[in-house]
Amino acid sequence: MTTLASTPDTTAAPAHRSPQVLRWLGAYTASTLGDSVFYLALSWTAVSSGTPAQAGLVMAVSAVPRALLLLVGGAIADRLGPRRVVIASDTVRALVVLGLAATLFLASPGLWALAAVALVFGVVDAVFLPAVGALPPRIAERDQLARVQGMRGLSYRLGAVLGAPLGGLAVALGGSATAFGVAGILFALSLPLLGALKLRPLPQEDEASDRTALRDLADGLRYLRGHKALGPLMIVVLLADLGFAGPLNVGLAVLSDQRGWGASGIGWVLAGFGIGAGGASLLLTVKGCIPRAGVVMGWTMVLGAVSIGALAYVPQLPLAALVAVSIGLLAGLSGALCNALVQTECDPAYLGRVSAVSSLGSLGIAPLSFPVTGAAIGLWGPGPVFVVSAAVCALSGVYALVVPALRRAELPR
């Protein structure tokens, strides 16, 4: 089994000063912005071109191949190398979206073209997401990986906050074609930054030429199952995603409707969550290391679960936004620590596959709880459903505190 050096290189620059990390972060930010602009343009164009049901179907198309192919995508990322896969992914996305923009300038192709592009994006995401997760240990020292995860969290929040207004402005100025053009340019901007990255090689890369992707996937799952910390950590991530996804994606809309907050109320609560999550990412970026990471991860999950349950019983919008800040701060910190522990505990040769398993919960399994959450709220109201979901989140934290390998987990200093 091959790992990176266990002792940090004290001569290396901190992550926030490393040219390698900053190139990767710039590329990731451009790609995240491109995603936000693309999905806003896609939803606007789909709604403008068909019925709400048809628009919903177009938006859901990308989720199917992403969920089905994510594990295979992780094996491909480890086999071909994460930089090569990320470059190929953003190249495909740039070409496809720019092609769609040109088509919309010249004609009105209809919903079938939007669905085809969404399908391509789902397939590309299945290899892109694990590859992005596998890059940090190849460009930064182990003692900087927690800081890199904090920087990645800040970049993601920046893309989410700025991407939607940017896409809306592009639609207002030049229509859907302009918005898709902006998204394509943003994807293209990541390519020279990714091309300049220099990754540390892994010996397995020279030994894997006679192996198939499916065999690599099986080896990765065996590695994950036999790892004392990573196997239980995947259960923690899955439980947290299952408990968190329903209330924040379905329950919040119901709460806002029942209490007369309107669509702006959803925006204020989500803004509070974003502020809290951004604060957690900033904390990890500045500190670089959180002592007793496993214990902190477990307790922040438990306390965050309490905030999730409380959200259903807060009648005023300002108080709900404050509760959402606490959810974002606690859930953001526990999530960042989960990601940092995955990065530091995993052998880099398996990181694409492990990242794929970690992402499968939030992208493939947790969304399946949305209709169940909606039906349960219809039967019993939001309060009991939020409490049950919070209990599932709390269970993830308790499990992290009970498993010795997770409770004792530390980030390198």
Summary of the structure (lengths in Angstrom):
residues: 413
radius of gyration: 21.0
end to end distance: 22.9
largest distance: 61.7
contacts: 1567
relative contact order: 0.15
helix: 84%
strand: 0%
